[in-house]
Amino acid sequence: MFMKSVIPSENKVVVKETEKPSLKEGEILVKLKACGICGSDLEKVYGSYGMVSKRVGHELAGVVEESKNNKFKKNDRVFVHHHVPCYSCYYCKKEDYILCEIYQKSNVEPNGLAEFFLVPEHNIEKGGVIKIPDKISFEEASMIEPLACCIKAVNKLNVKKDDNIIVIGAGPAGMMNILLLKNLGANVFSIEINDYRMNLAKKYCRKVINPQKEDAEKIIKNETEDRGADAVLVAVSSPKAVEQALKLVRKGGKVMIFGVPPKNSSINVDANYIFSNEISILTSGYSSEKETNEALKFISSGKIDVSSLITHTFRIDEAEKAFDMAHRGEGMKVVIIDNREKK
């Protein structure tokens, strides 16, 4: 039996007929209901992605179609995490789960952007599949994974109430970071050039700065008694944004690299400036089961309204159009859904 799958191909994606996976003991087959297009998906298709997996589609929600695992049954509504650690290696014992060799190699088959995908037994047994309540939609559930990644980054910053935090980039990930920071009581600033995204960010930020028209460094200095921001979170992939962040952060502040930089990219920094001002440079990429469950609670409770960020939905056979729109930065979050009638 065949199904539709989305496959990267020379700066675009194509929809192909692929064989529907067959199950082994311990596995489940999930019918895709919603999958968001992530910035890392765009980097895999249009850029130079530097991480191990090159498969597209990892913000997954669906319904169990078939199960050979006693933890799940047909028609269960589930969120599926594509990467799952072993929880027993050196890195896992240090809670550096994304550095686990198994984490980087684990995935769903053939990928997350397929009408049906297989979830291996390892992913299930290590907490990679979570039942989702009826009160949240599949589109909202597809936002669990990216929100979890944002939670991990924000937690690393150890944000205090009234901290001045800048988020560079108000795309989907940037906006989720903004919502989380706002929830913690921070004074949030955003740097963005897209008019639509600027207008949305203004609802939550103390100030939104367009660096093409305004002097971001001067504005931040004025807003922070000439100190600079306590932390700057870079939610875009441009290395130049990291260089900008170092000019905006205060002495003793933190710069978080969250957007995935292209492979072999570099930043031009004065190491003495970083040392003498005791600036910490942090990174945060994927998330673990801990942040995933936190994200589900945020969404289920309504504390973080992810549905307001979803602006476009497309069926699988419209994937090329969906990726093109996401790549152009139109609207906010683009989600691929099953063959139900679109919103």
C-alpha positions in Angstrom: 0.0 0.0 0.0 1.3 3.5 -0.8 1.0 6.9 0.8 2.1 10.5 0.1 5.4 11.7 1.6 7.2 15.0 1.4 10.8 14.7 0.3 13.5 17.4 0.0 14.8 17.9 -3.5 17.2 20.6 -4.7 16.0 23.7 -2.9 12.4 22.6 -2.8 10.2 19.7 -1.6 8.3 17.2 -3.7 5.4 15.0 -2.8 6.0 11.4 -3.7 4.2 8.1 -3.4 6.1 6.0 -0.9 5.4 2.6 0.7 3.3 2.7 3.8 5.4 1.3 6.7 4.6 -2.1 8.2 4.9 -2.6 11.9 7.1 -4.8 14.0 6.3 -5.7 17.6 6.5 -2.7 19.9 5.9 -0.1 17.2 2.9 2.1 16.4 1.7 3.6 13.1 0.4 7.1 13.4 -1.9 8.9 10.9 -0.6 12.5 10.5 -3.1 15.2 11.6 -0.8 18.2 11.9 2.9 19.0 11.4 4.4 22.5 11.6 7.2 23.6 9.3 10.2 24.5 11.4 13.1 26.9 10.7 15.3 23.8 10.7 13.2 22.2 8.0 13.7 25.4 5.9 17.5 25.2 6.5 17.5 21.5 5.4 15.7 22.4 2.2 17.1 25.8 1.3 20.2 26.2 3.4 23.1 24.2 4.8 21.8 22.4 7.9 24.6 21.3 10.2 22.9 18.7 12.4 22.8 14.9 11.8 19.2 14.4 10.6 18.2 15.8 7.2 14.6 14.5 7.4 11.8 17.1 7.3 8.8 17.2 9.6 9.2 16.8 13.4 6.4 18.9 14.9 4.1 16.0 15.0 0.5 15.3 16.1 -1.8 12.5 14.9 -3.9 9.5 15.7 -2.7 6.0 16.2 -3.7 4.0 13.1 -2.3 0.7 14.2 -0.5 -0.5 17.4 1.8 -3.3 18.3 2.6 -1.7 21.6 0.4 -2.1 24.7 0.9 1.5 25.8 -1.2 2.8 22.9 -4.3 1.7 21.0 -6.0 2.6 17.7 -7.5 6.1 17.7 -5.4 7.5 20.6 -4.6 11.2 20.0 -0.8 11.6 20.3 2.1 14.0 20.1 5.2 12.3 18.8 8.8 13.5 19.5 11.1 12.6 16.6 14.4 12.4 18.7 14.6 10.4 22.0 17.7 9.8 24.1 18.9 6.6 25.7 18.9 8.0 29.3 21.8 5.8 30.2 25.0 7.1 28.4 27.5 9.6 29.8 25.7 12.6 28.3 22.2 11.5 29.4 23.5 11.1 33.0 24.7 14.7 32.8 21.2 15.6 31.4 22.8 16.7 28.1 20.2 14.7 26.3 20.6 16.2 22.8 24.3 15.2 22.8 23.3 11.5 23.2 24.3 9.5 20.2 21.0 7.7 20.2 19.1 11.0 20.4 20.6 12.3 17.1 20.0 9.0 15.3 16.5 8.3 16.5 13.6 9.4 14.3 10.2 8.4 12.8 9.9 6.5 9.5 9.9 7.6 6.7 9.7 11.2 8.2 7.2 13.3 9.9 5.7 14.8 6.7 4.0 11.6 5.5 0.3 10.5 5.6 1.4 7.8 8.0 4.6 7.4 10.0 6.1 4.6 12.0 7.3 5.3 15.6 10.0 2.8 16.7 9.7 1.0 20.0 12.7 2.9 21.4 10.9 6.2 20.9 7.8 4.9 22.7 9.6 3.3 25.6 11.7 6.4 26.2 8.8 8.8 26.5 8.7 10.0 22.9 4.9 9.6 22.5 2.4 11.4 24.7 -1.3 11.2 24.7 -2.9 14.6 24.2 -6.3 15.8 25.7 -9.3 16.3 23.5 -9.5 20.0 24.5 -6.5 20.9 22.4 -6.5 20.7 18.6 -4.0 18.7 16.5 -2.7 22.0 15.2 -2.0 23.2 18.8 -0.5 19.9 19.6 2.0 20.2 16.7 3.3 23.3 18.5 4.4 21.2 21.6 7.8 20.4 20.1 8.9 24.0 19.1 7.5 25.4 22.4 9.5 22.8 24.3 12.6 23.9 22.5 11.9 27.5 23.6 11.3 26.4 27.2 14.7 24.8 27.3 16.4 27.9 26.0 14.5 30.2 28.4 15.2 28.0 31.3 19.0 28.2 30.5 18.8 32.0 30.7 17.5 31.8 34.3 15.3 34.8 33.8 14.2 36.9 36.7 11.1 39.2 37.0 11.8 42.6 35.4 14.9 41.4 33.5 15.4 43.2 30.2 15.5 40.6 27.5 15.8 41.1 23.7 14.6 38.5 21.3 16.2 38.9 17.8 13.6 37.6 15.3 9.8 37.6 15.9 9.1 34.5 13.7 7.2 31.6 15.2 10.0 30.5 17.5 10.9 34.0 18.4 7.2 34.7 19.3 7.0 31.6 21.5 10.1 32.8 23.3 8.6 36.2 23.7 5.4 34.7 25.2 7.4 32.5 27.6 9.5 35.5 28.7 6.5 37.7 29.2 4.9 34.9 31.3 8.0 35.1 33.5 7.6 38.8 34.0 10.5 40.0 31.9 10.6 43.3 30.0 10.8 41.9 26.5 12.2 43.8 23.5 12.1 42.4 19.9 14.2 43.2 16.9 12.4 42.4 13.6 12.1 43.8 10.1 9.0 42.0 8.8 6.0 44.3 9.2 3.4 41.6 10.0 5.7 40.0 12.7 6.5 43.4 14.1 2.9 44.2 14.6 2.2 40.9 16.4 5.2 41.3 18.6 4.1 44.8 19.7 1.2 43.2 21.6 3.6 41.5 24.0 6.9 43.5 23.9 7.9 46.7 25.6 9.4 47.9 22.3 9.8 46.4 18.8 12.8 47.7 16.9 13.3 47.7 13.1 17.1 47.8 12.7 16.8 48.9 9.1 15.1 52.1 10.3 16.3 52.6 13.9 19.5 52.4 15.9 18.8 49.3 18.0 21.9 49.8 20.2 21.0 53.4 21.1 17.3 52.5 21.9 18.3 49.6 24.2 20.8 51.7 26.0 18.1 54.4 26.6 15.7 51.8 27.8 18.1 50.1 30.2 19.9 53.1 31.9 22.8 52.8 29.5 23.6 49.2 30.6 22.3 47.0 27.8 20.0 44.0 28.0 20.4 41.3 30.7 20.1 38.7 28.0 19.7 38.5 24.2 18.1 35.5 22.6 19.0 35.1 18.9 16.0 33.4 17.3 17.3 33.6 13.7 20.0 31.6 11.9 22.1 34.6 10.8 25.6 34.7 12.5 25.5 38.5 12.0 22.6 38.5 14.6 24.9 36.9 17.2 27.4 39.7 16.5 24.6 42.2 17.0 23.6 40.5 20.2 27.0 41.1 21.7 26.6 44.8 21.2 23.2 44.9 22.9 23.9 42.8 26.0 25.1 44.3 29.2 28.3 43.5 31.1 27.8 40.1 32.7 24.9 39.4 30.5 24.0 36.3 28.4 23.7 35.7 24.7 21.6 32.7 23.7 22.1 31.2 20.2 18.8 29.6 19.5 18.3 29.8 15.7 20.3 27.1 14.0 23.4 28.7 12.2 24.3 27.3 8.8 27.0 24.7 8.7 30.5 26.1 8.5 29.3 29.6 9.4 31.4 31.8 11.7 31.0 34.9 13.8 33.6 37.7 14.0 34.0 38.6 17.7 36.6 40.2 19.9 37.4 37.5 22.4 38.9 40.1 24.8 35.6 42.0 24.8 33.7 38.9 25.8 36.3 38.0 28.5 36.6 41.5 30.0 32.9 42.0 30.1 32.2 38.5 31.4 29.6 37.8 28.7 28.2 34.3 28.6 27.5 32.7 25.2 25.0 29.9 25.5 23.3 27.6 22.9 20.1 25.6 23.0 18.6 23.5 20.2 16.4 20.5 20.7 14.4 19.6 23.8 13.8 16.5 26.0 10.8 14.8 27.5 11.0 17.2 30.5 10.4 20.3 28.4 7.9 18.5 26.2 5.6 17.8 29.1 6.0 21.4 30.3 5.0 22.6 26.9 1.9 20.4 26.9 0.9 21.9 30.3 1.4 25.5 29.0 -0.8 24.8 26.0 -3.5 22.8 27.8 -3.8 25.4 30.5 -4.1 28.3 28.0 -1.1 30.1 29.6 0.6 30.1 26.2 -1.8 30.7 23.2 0.0 28.9 20.4 -3.1 28.9 18.2 -2.8 32.6 17.6 0.5 32.0 15.9 -0.8 29.5 13.3 -1.7 31.6 10.2 -1.7 29.1 7.3 -2.6 25.5 6.9 -1.9 23.3 3.8 -2.6 19.7 2.9 0.3 17.3 2.3 -0.1 17.5 -1.5 0.3 21.3 -1.2 3.6 20.9 0.6 5.7 22.7 -2.0 3.5 25.8 -1.7 3.6 25.6 2.1 7.4 25.4 2.2 7.6 28.3 -0.2 5.4 30.5 1.9 7.3 29.6 5.1 10.6 30.3 3.4 9.3 33.8 2.3 8.3 34.5 5.9 4.7 35.3 5.1 2.3 35.3 8.1 3.6 33.4 11.1 3.4 29.6 11.5 2.7 27.3 8.6 1.2 23.9 9.5 0.6 20.9 7.2 -2.5 19.0 8.0 -4.3 15.9 6.8 -6.9 15.9 4.0 -9.6 17.5 6.1 -11.1 20.7 4.9 -8.8 23.6 5.5 -9.6 26.5 7.9 
